[in-house]
Amino acid sequence: MTRVRALDAGKKCTSCHREGFVGYANTPRVANQKLDYLIKTLSDFRDNKRPNMPSMTALVRNFSADDIAAMAHYLAGL
């Protein structure tokens, strides 16, 4: 949790994924998703393999593998 807070992504993430990461309309729910899916998706955004969401790419561009794992574990546990 400390690492997730240090990433300061919470406010940025909830602006689209909403409080509790439940999603809305065309924005997917990321809370309680499978860990492998979250790691792959965040990694793909970081590595620009999913250029369809430039805001996500920008948000995770500087995330390390450990940062992605921490965020994915947090989201999977919601």
C-alpha positions, 0 to 999 in steps of 0.5 A: 500500500505504501508503494501504491500511495507513493506512486500518487496514481490514486487521484489520477486513476479515480478521475476515470475509473471512479472511486473504488475503481469500479469503472463507468460507461466506457471506462472499465472496472479494474477493482478485483480483476485478475492479477495477471491481467492487471500486470499485463495491461499496465505493462502494455500501457507502460511499454506503449503496446496499447497506444489507444489510451495515451493518458494511461501510457503517460500515467504509467510510463515511468512505473517500474516492474515493482510499481506495476506489481504493487498497483496490480496487487492493490487493484486485484485485492479490492 
